[in-house]
Amino acid sequence: MACSCCENQFDDLTQYISGVFDPEHPQSSLISILHHAQERYGYLSKDVIEHIAQVTEVPAAEIYGVVTFYSLFKTKPQGKHRISVCMGTACYIRGGAKILEALEDMLDIKPGETTEDMLFTLSETRCIGACGLAPIMTVDDKVYGRVEPEQVKGIIAEWREKAEKV
Amino acid sequence: MKRKIIVCSGSACIDPGGKRLEPELRRILGDKNAFDLVEIEEAVCYGHCGSCPMIVVEPEGTFYGELNSEKLARIIDEHIIGGQPVEALLATQPMDTSRIRMLGSADFFGKQLRITLRNCGIIDPESFDDYLQMRGYEALAKVLEQMTPEQVISEVEKSGMRGRGGGGYPTGLKWRQSTGHDEEKSFVICNADEGDPGAFMDRSAIEGDPFCILEGMTIGGYAIGATQGYVYVRAEYPLAIKRLRYAIDEARKRGLLGKSIFGTNFNFDIDIRLGAGAFVCGEETALIASIEGRRGMPRPRPPYPAQSGLWGYPTLINNVETWANVPAIFLNGADWFAGIGTEKSKGTKVFALAGKIKNTGLVEVPMGTTLREIIYDIGGGIKNDKKFKAVQTGGPSGGCIPEQFLDTPVDYESLMKAGSIMGSGGMIVMDEDTCMVDVAKFFLTFTQDESCGKCTPCREGTKRLLEILTRITEGKGVPEDLQKLEHLGKTVKRASLCGLGQSAPNPILSTLQNFREEYEAHINEKRCPAGVCSALLNYYVDPDKCVGCTLCAKVCPVKCISGEPKKTHVIDTSICIKCGECKKKCPVKAIYRK
């Protein structure tokens, strides 16, 4: 059984699960639940996964298998802002790799890693389908199109400044 | 006269800073007190993304491209207030840079025929009434009132349509195989897990007209006797998901989804299922596993989903584009549809044209149009007037088609003969600056990363193939590597469990076939002809630009740069470790790689 503190902490999640749960196919809503939980808590911690396992009665090992299969699910805390560089074909042909290189140099992290101050997580993303703007990078939901490696510094500075103000 | 300004709100037209044109337009209209003169409407991607951001002024249909605040202000002053279209700001034809007066007269649209995208850019995707006005749900009404399921299936068979997801399996046959099973339930699925990098047909089709996909699925549900449908869509497409949700909610409210549709005893509903970033889920059995909430791994076929699919019940899976075509077939008749295209490939196909091309965008052409027509007449040719090298179709499952095959008509069989596949519709144009070995490596990196790991040929084979390619691009390749690539590539193709592995070696095999000399240059001469593979490039000082400031010599960690102050410096390429520090440091950009 979950302890009482966890129950409170995950009330919202429990409520969401009861809304989408299909008793005939208990596992079928798992991916929706995981999306919701990640949006709510930032990443899928061991506690979150175990809680979902208890409520849905799907074994935690099974859920863990699903979480690690899909690249959008994260099991580690993420930085405040997500920087993604599109690695689709059109972006690659138009120099996406150089944008990524410039970001790696600037932030001193590799894709999948988070800066020490927990401000930025860098990732490569699959094609986001805005190939007319290639090459593309995004910071959270903001899209930067036709990016030149020289512009990267300015973009990062802009977000750093924003974060300092808050 | 009240004019209408239609603002394109496709992904490419959103200003690179993330800003939309529309608020700016409203601000200027407010400043000039001109609100009463116009109505503003948002439309989804016209597909002419090379001219973005753009607007169209109705009723003239005047097409303005590459806009900014100043240009908008001028259009409002002269056209909206003054009544005279602004000649100087009209969008241009890419080939001869002449001005395009009306949107429809652009060369870009001239060779196109829009069936799948018939409503995209015309209706407001968040207005159900707009869709109804474009004969929306007329096809479903006709099917439910006048046709038996058997007649519906024969009509689809007669149309000759083949699956638009890439495989080209006859759609009518797939429908027929999904019926006649003694099961209590069956399902309909729309595969919107558009994973090929560089492909955005499905995203644009859903964002532009989510309704016709739902109508198509409902017709499919009636034909095979299903009561539940699912749209499996990538989580990376938030706008498409939002618009699908809207369309489903509205259809339910109006009794076009749910119980007794159109007052008949036919019940059918549709739900959305989200992907979570796994390319292999585009494969039908993997997609079904993912909807069931499991790891998205494919399983051997047969049994095909048509016999045993979702939770073991018969399941009819079609791609977004296929579903979008269904209502059009019933509106205009199977004979009309069968009259478009070539003998074996009927109808039209949507391509996402991108890469080193002037007009990036979405194009829909009748089957049988040649690659040359698409790339030059519609796409406007190569950017910066570089030389064409290859066009890549079919994404990571396809191949690169060289210049001598440019007159290949676009249909399933001809593309296969040219060493590629139709695929889902990504079309990436490459110029002389693209290294074909690097492109093959790019696709293999993708498929190797996305291989689910279930079967050995794909899991191990793609890894070894990638290792060999990497070795070649680093200048460590040996002549036997080419035979190894061919032999292993063919093995992976034959022995893999699903489409991912069976097609993963295609980018290598097709470039080996058509661009073997580039591989040989990498291996034998340790040279990258396109100047892409960094390990094979050397740093040089341009004597015309060098001012002799000595900064490069100071920063070089291996002291391979020599030269006296105020005199041209020289890099000793035999010692250079290619760290690139000198290039970064040089204040006059005199250091280059070649």
HADDOCK unambig.tbl for C-alpha pairs under 7 A between the chains (distance, minus, plus):
assign (segid A and resid 27 and name CA) (segid B and resid 292 and name CA) 6.42 0.50 0.50
assign (segid A and resid 27 and name CA) (segid B and resid 293 and name CA) 5.19 0.50 0.50
assign (segid A and resid 28 and name CA) (segid B and resid 291 and name CA) 6.20 0.50 0.50
assign (segid A and resid 28 and name CA) (segid B and resid 292 and name CA) 4.37 0.50 0.50
assign (segid A and resid 28 and name CA) (segid B and resid 293 and name CA) 4.38 0.50 0.50
assign (segid A and resid 29 and name CA) (segid B and resid 293 and name CA) 6.21 0.50 0.50
assign (segid A and resid 30 and name CA) (segid B and resid 293 and name CA) 5.27 0.50 0.50
assign (segid A and resid 31 and name CA) (segid B and resid 293 and name CA) 5.83 0.50 0.50
assign (segid A and resid 32 and name CA) (segid B and resid 274 and name CA) 6.82 0.50 0.50
assign (segid A and resid 65 and name CA) (segid B and resid 295 and name CA) 6.90 0.50 0.50
assign (segid A and resid 66 and name CA) (segid B and resid 294 and name CA) 6.02 0.50 0.50
assign (segid A and resid 66 and name CA) (segid B and resid 295 and name CA) 4.98 0.50 0.50
assign (segid A and resid 69 and name CA) (segid B and resid 295 and name CA) 6.05 0.50 0.50
assign (segid A and resid 70 and name CA) (segid B and resid 276 and name CA) 5.44 0.50 0.50
assign (segid A and resid 70 and name CA) (segid B and resid 277 and name CA) 5.44 0.50 0.50
assign (segid A and resid 70 and name CA) (segid B and resid 278 and name CA) 5.51 0.50 0.50
assign (segid A and resid 71 and name CA) (segid B and resid 276 and name CA) 6.61 0.50 0.50
assign (segid A and resid 71 and name CA) (segid B and resid 277 and name CA) 5.06 0.50 0.50
assign (segid A and resid 71 and name CA) (segid B and resid 278 and name CA) 6.43 0.50 0.50
assign (segid A and resid 72 and name CA) (segid B and resid 276 and name CA) 5.27 0.50 0.50
assign (segid A and resid 72 and name CA) (segid B and resid 277 and name CA) 5.24 0.50 0.50
assign (segid A and resid 88 and name CA) (segid B and resid 197 and name CA) 4.39 0.50 0.50
assign (segid A and resid 88 and name CA) (segid B and resid 198 and name CA) 5.46 0.50 0.50
assign (segid A and resid 89 and name CA) (segid B and resid 197 and name CA) 5.29 0.50 0.50
assign (segid A and resid 89 and name CA) (segid B and resid 198 and name CA) 5.02 0.50 0.50
assign (segid A and resid 90 and name CA) (segid B and resid 198 and name CA) 5.40 0.50 0.50
assign (segid A and resid 90 and name CA) (segid B and resid 354 and name CA) 5.97 0.50 0.50
assign (segid A and resid 90 and name CA) (segid B and resid 355 and name CA) 4.76 0.50 0.50
assign (segid A and resid 90 and name CA) (segid B and resid 428 and name CA) 6.68 0.50 0.50
assign (segid A and resid 93 and name CA) (segid B and resid 355 and name CA) 6.42 0.50 0.50
assign (segid A and resid 94 and name CA) (segid B and resid 355 and name CA) 6.98 0.50 0.50
assign (segid A and resid 126 and name CA) (segid B and resid 197 and name CA) 6.64 0.50 0.50
assign (segid A and resid 127 and name CA) (segid B and resid 197 and name CA) 4.96 0.50 0.50
assign (segid A and resid 127 and name CA) (segid B and resid 198 and name CA) 6.15 0.50 0.50
assign (segid A and resid 128 and name CA) (segid B and resid 236 and name CA) 6.57 0.50 0.50
assign (segid A and resid 129 and name CA) (segid B and resid 198 and name CA) 6.50 0.50 0.50
assign (segid A and resid 129 and name CA) (segid B and resid 199 and name CA) 6.24 0.50 0.50
assign (segid A and resid 129 and name CA) (segid B and resid 200 and name CA) 4.72 0.50 0.50
assign (segid A and resid 130 and name CA) (segid B and resid 11 and name CA) 5.65 0.50 0.50
assign (segid A and resid 130 and name CA) (segid B and resid 12 and name CA) 5.75 0.50 0.50
assign (segid A and resid 131 and name CA) (segid B and resid 198 and name CA) 6.39 0.50 0.50
assign (segid A and resid 131 and name CA) (segid B and resid 354 and name CA) 6.21 0.50 0.50
assign (segid A and resid 132 and name CA) (segid B and resid 12 and name CA) 5.49 0.50 0.50
assign (segid A and resid 132 and name CA) (segid B and resid 49 and name CA) 5.90 0.50 0.50
assign (segid A and resid 132 and name CA) (segid B and resid 50 and name CA) 6.96 0.50 0.50
assign (segid A and resid 132 and name CA) (segid B and resid 354 and name CA) 6.71 0.50 0.50
assign (segid A and resid 132 and name CA) (segid B and resid 360 and name CA) 5.27 0.50 0.50
assign (segid A and resid 132 and name CA) (segid B and resid 361 and name CA) 6.53 0.50 0.50
assign (segid A and resid 133 and name CA) (segid B and resid 12 and name CA) 5.80 0.50 0.50
assign (segid A and resid 142 and name CA) (segid B and resid 18 and name CA) 5.68 0.50 0.50
assign (segid A and resid 143 and name CA) (segid B and resid 16 and name CA) 6.57 0.50 0.50
assign (segid A and resid 143 and name CA) (segid B and resid 17 and name CA) 6.80 0.50 0.50
assign (segid A and resid 143 and name CA) (segid B and resid 18 and name CA) 5.45 0.50 0.50
assign (segid A and resid 144 and name CA) (segid B and resid 16 and name CA) 5.10 0.50 0.50
assign (segid A and resid 144 and name CA) (segid B and resid 17 and name CA) 5.80 0.50 0.50
assign (segid A and resid 144 and name CA) (segid B and resid 18 and name CA) 6.73 0.50 0.50
assign (segid A and resid 145 and name CA) (segid B and resid 16 and name CA) 4.69 0.50 0.50
